[in-house]
């Protein structure tokens, strides 16, 4: 199968692999950023509940 590939086919394969790596890196970074936002929001709400609980007592 691979012995019939031309130089252009190999070049396209390399470009595709590089593109997939770039997209995967971008998505990983975006997901990590979103998770950090969610954790910060949860910490803020947790702090708000604790402050409300101490003022109610």
N, C-alpha and C positions, 0 to 999 in steps of 0.2 A: 504494500500500500504506500509506504513512505518513499519507496524507490522511484515512484512515478511523479513525485512532487518536484516542481521547478523552484528556482530561487525565489520567485515572486510569492509562491505559496508559503515558503518558509518565512519570508519577510512578513507576510500578512499574519501568520501564526504568532510571530514575535510581537507584532504591534497589538494584536488582540490580547495577548498575555499581559503586556504592559498596561493596556487600557483597563483590564479587569483588576489588576493590582491597584491602580489609581482609584478606581471606583470603590473597591473594598476599603482602602485606607480612608477615603472621604466618608464613607458610611460609618466606619468604626468611630471616627472622630466625632461625627454628628451624633451618634447614639451615646457616646460617652458624655458629650456636652449636655444632651437632654437629661441623662441620668443625674448629672450634677445639679441641674436645675430642679429636678424633682426632689432630690435629697435636701437641697437648700430650702425649698418650699415646705417640705415636711418638718424640717428642723424649726423653721419660723413658726408654723402652726403649733408645734409641740410647745415651743416657748410661750406663745400666746396663751395656750390652755393652762400652762403652769402659772403664769402671771395672774390669769383670771381666777384660778383656784386659790392662790394665796391672798388675793384681794377679797374674795368671797368669804374666807374663813374668819 
